[in-house]
Amino acid sequence: MANDFTVTPWEVSGEIDYDSLIREFGVKPLDDKLLERLEKHTKGLHYFLKRKIFFAHTYFDTILDQVEKGKKFYLYTGRAPSGPVHLGHMVPWMFCKWLQDKFNVNLLFQIPDEEKFLFNENLTMEETKKWSDENILDIIAMGFNPKKTKIFLDTECANLMYRHACSVAKKITLSTAKSTFGFTDSNNIGEVFYTSMQSVPAFLPTILEGKTTYCLIPCAIDQQPHFFMTNDVAPKLGYPKTATILSRFLPGLQGMHKEGKMSSSIESTTIFATDTPRQVHDKIMKYAFSGGRDTLEEHRKLGGNPDVDVSYQYLTFFLEDSKKLEQIYNDYKSGTLLTGDLKKLTVDTINKFLKKHQARRQKAKKMVRKFMLKC
Ligand code: TRP
């Protein structure tokens, strides 16, 4: 069946048709004209943009307007601490890092430690606190500018957050929340309120600067419904509309069609930021869905299908060298590159990436205090 997929902030499943998702969500594609305009400022484009991994936006043009007027904007993104960080989480953060470096701007990083507590029956506040501490190391390890990056937990910055969240909540009716998120009468009222907490950081640039300051949110497209709410409320509270720049999902090792996006809940098919080279090797070799043929002979003769091959998909996210990527695509398609060898290339690429990450993660332990918002 066509269009048999679901994308909400709490559930992503099925084979996603990103073009119809753009229409369904009422967001805009990142078209060549906009990318050209961006490129004038960044002198080159991140490979995520060239490969359409970041593929859609809302109000991104208003951010470029600000840049062209010589005004600073803020970046904002977040991570709900419910378990260890995996490769999929890191995709928007890599892009945030690139944007921060290119525009030399502040980044607000929200850790909504109440979110997964409210939405997941089994998670205690003690556990979300523990995962916050762990996840913050991975966030710092992304290499964000310590002078321009502030990380905060919602429960610890309640003093700053709560009154603004109330202002947001007052402007959202239950019926809007129900139709945006699909809530029913059996959701708890904390779940309904939570979206106001995710909206507030989009307004913090203006609140903290004491003057109208625009905000750009790089995130995966499942978070967009929250920011529709944000923008519904923004003009009513005197804030500028918030911009988003939106990514596709990194598939789980079994592929989008079988397990959806990479998810911490299925450990064997998820690559975590702290996995050892051996673990990465074993997971990919054993589980990565292959676009190869059943026999060596057939593969050599007919070639493989890189478009459904998960190892190849991972290379599009983590192998920066576009020439090499193209070569791999062609060789796999023609049958000269075998599945085992493609998997090895992917293992090496990811292990190289994680080795650097883990070294920075180790150093991050001493830097936590510098990164936390004083609130
Ligand atoms: N809801 C996000 C999650 O489940 C966390 C989050 C909070 C977030 N604020 C954000 C994500 C802003 C992207 C952008 O992990």
Residues whose N, C-alpha, C, O or C-beta is under 5 A from the ligand:
A	BS01	LIG	Y76 T77 G78 R79 A80 Q110 P112 Q198 P218 C219 Q223
